Amino acid sequence: MQPGSAQPEAPWQYKPEATQQPAAPAPTAGVVADSGEEPAPVLQQAPEATWSASEFIDHNKGLNWYLHLDASGLTIGTAFHPYAEFKSFALIDEGTFSSIILAPLKRFLPPLSVYISAEDQDRIVEVLAQYLPMEMREHDAIDRLSRRIRF
């Protein structure tokens, strides 16, 4: 501490003239110097923090997020897909949730994937089964590779 000061001196202060010279080794706590000086003060350990991060940020979902199934087809947000666009559907288990894969009739269109929660699964499959045949299907090669590399 400085004489006449009530505040303890910070353990480190910026000194521009000292940036040109190599830093002196840090004092070793509790070691007595050969010159008979007092032992160096015990340095406090720097504070640490540990936490787990969420895998995703939960955002408020707009109208495009919600799905609707009825007698005419599937509506995703503002896009409508009649059942006549699809030849079948499959239920794929994804672990904690499932996905519905709708196979298109047109050869070069990609399948439409819709993720669903476990509590909605039975109701959704029941509605789709009234209009489309259900087929047993596994993940394709690209999906299996993506899952293996955790993409």
C-alpha positions as CSV (number, residue, x, y, z in Angstrom):
1,M,0.0,0.0,0.0
2,Q,1.1,3.5,-0.6
3,P,1.7,5.7,2.5
4,G,-1.4,7.6,3.5
5,S,-3.7,5.5,1.2
6,A,-6.6,3.5,2.6
7,Q,-7.1,1.6,-0.7
8,P,-4.9,-1.5,-1.3
9,E,-2.6,-1.2,-4.3
10,A,-3.7,-3.3,-7.3
11,P,-1.5,-6.4,-7.9
12,W,-0.7,-5.1,-11.4
13,Q,-0.5,-1.6,-13.0
14,Y,0.2,-0.6,-16.5
15,K,3.7,1.0,-16.9
16,P,4.4,1.9,-20.5
17,E,8.2,2.0,-20.0
18,A,8.1,-1.6,-18.8
19,T,6.7,-2.9,-22.0
20,Q,10.1,-2.8,-23.7
21,Q,11.8,-5.1,-21.2
22,P,11.1,-8.7,-20.6
23,A,8.8,-9.4,-17.7
24,A,10.3,-10.5,-14.4
25,P,9.4,-14.0,-13.3
26,A,6.3,-14.2,-11.0
27,P,7.2,-14.4,-7.3
28,T,6.9,-17.8,-5.8
29,A,4.5,-17.8,-2.8
30,G,6.1,-18.6,0.5
31,V,9.8,-18.8,-0.7
32,V,12.3,-16.8,1.4
33,A,14.8,-14.9,-0.7
34,D,18.5,-15.3,0.0
35,S,18.8,-11.6,1.1
36,G,16.8,-12.2,4.2
37,E,13.7,-10.5,3.0
38,E,10.2,-11.4,4.1
39,P,8.5,-14.2,2.1
40,A,6.5,-13.0,-0.9
41,P,2.8,-12.7,-0.3
42,V,0.6,-15.6,-1.3
43,L,-1.1,-14.8,-4.7
44,Q,-4.8,-15.4,-5.0
45,Q,-6.0,-17.7,-7.7
46,A,-7.9,-16.1,-10.5
47,P,-11.7,-16.6,-10.4
48,E,-13.1,-19.3,-12.7
49,A,-16.6,-19.9,-14.1
50,T,-18.1,-23.1,-15.6
51,W,-21.5,-23.5,-17.2
52,S,-23.3,-25.5,-19.9
53,A,-24.5,-23.7,-23.0
54,S,-27.9,-24.3,-24.7
55,E,-27.7,-26.1,-28.0
56,F,-29.9,-23.5,-29.6
57,I,-31.6,-20.2,-28.9
58,D,-35.3,-20.3,-28.5
59,H,-36.8,-17.6,-30.7
60,N,-40.4,-16.5,-30.9
61,K,-41.8,-18.4,-33.9
62,G,-43.8,-16.7,-36.6
63,L,-46.6,-18.1,-38.7
64,N,-44.2,-19.9,-41.0
65,W,-43.2,-22.2,-38.2
66,Y,-46.6,-23.8,-37.5
67,L,-48.1,-26.8,-39.5
68,H,-51.7,-27.7,-40.2
69,L,-53.1,-31.0,-41.5
70,D,-56.7,-31.3,-42.8
71,A,-58.7,-33.1,-45.4
72,S,-57.1,-31.1,-48.3
73,G,-53.4,-31.4,-47.4
74,L,-50.5,-30.0,-45.4
75,T,-50.1,-26.3,-44.7
76,I,-46.6,-25.1,-43.6
77,G,-46.9,-21.4,-42.7
78,T,-48.3,-19.9,-45.9
79,A,-47.3,-22.8,-48.2
80,F,-50.0,-25.4,-49.0
81,H,-49.1,-28.9,-50.2
82,P,-52.1,-31.1,-51.3
83,Y,-51.9,-34.8,-50.7
84,A,-52.0,-35.3,-54.4
85,E,-48.3,-34.1,-54.6
86,F,-47.1,-37.1,-52.5
87,K,-47.1,-40.9,-53.1
88,S,-46.5,-41.9,-49.5
89,F,-45.2,-40.9,-46.1
90,A,-42.8,-42.5,-43.6
91,L,-42.3,-42.0,-39.9
92,I,-38.6,-41.8,-38.9
93,D,-37.4,-42.0,-35.3
94,E,-34.9,-39.3,-34.6
95,G,-34.3,-40.1,-30.9
96,T,-36.1,-37.6,-28.7
97,F,-38.4,-36.6,-31.6
98,S,-39.6,-38.0,-34.9
99,S,-39.9,-36.8,-38.4
100,I,-42.5,-37.4,-41.1
101,I,-41.0,-37.8,-44.6
102,L,-43.4,-37.1,-47.5
103,A,-42.3,-38.7,-50.7
104,P,-43.2,-36.6,-53.8
105,L,-44.8,-38.0,-56.9
106,K,-42.5,-35.9,-59.1
107,R,-39.2,-37.7,-59.7
108,F,-36.7,-34.8,-59.2
109,L,-38.4,-33.1,-56.2
110,P,-36.7,-33.8,-52.8
111,P,-38.8,-35.4,-50.0
112,L,-40.5,-33.0,-47.6
113,S,-39.4,-33.6,-44.0
114,V,-41.5,-32.4,-41.1
115,Y,-40.3,-32.8,-37.5
116,I,-42.9,-33.6,-34.9
117,S,-43.0,-34.1,-31.1
118,A,-43.7,-37.4,-29.5
119,E,-47.0,-36.3,-28.0
120,D,-48.3,-35.2,-31.5
121,Q,-47.0,-38.3,-33.4
122,D,-50.0,-40.6,-33.1
123,R,-52.5,-37.9,-34.1
124,I,-50.5,-36.8,-37.1
125,V,-49.9,-40.4,-38.4
126,E,-53.6,-41.1,-38.0
127,V,-54.6,-38.1,-40.2
128,L,-51.9,-38.8,-42.8
129,A,-52.8,-42.5,-43.0
130,Q,-56.3,-41.5,-44.1
131,Y,-55.0,-39.9,-47.3
132,L,-51.5,-41.5,-48.0
133,P,-50.1,-45.0,-47.6
134,M,-47.4,-45.3,-44.9
135,E,-44.2,-47.0,-45.9
136,M,-41.4,-48.3,-43.7
137,R,-38.3,-46.3,-44.4
138,E,-34.8,-45.7,-42.8
139,H,-32.5,-42.7,-43.1
140,D,-30.9,-42.4,-46.5
141,A,-27.1,-42.5,-47.0
142,I,-26.7,-38.7,-46.7
143,D,-28.8,-38.6,-43.5
144,R,-26.8,-41.4,-41.9
145,L,-23.5,-39.6,-42.8
146,S,-24.8,-36.3,-41.4
147,R,-25.8,-38.0,-38.1
148,R,-22.5,-39.8,-37.9
149,I,-20.5,-36.6,-38.1
150,R,-23.1,-34.9,-35.9
151,F,-24.0,-32.3,-38.5
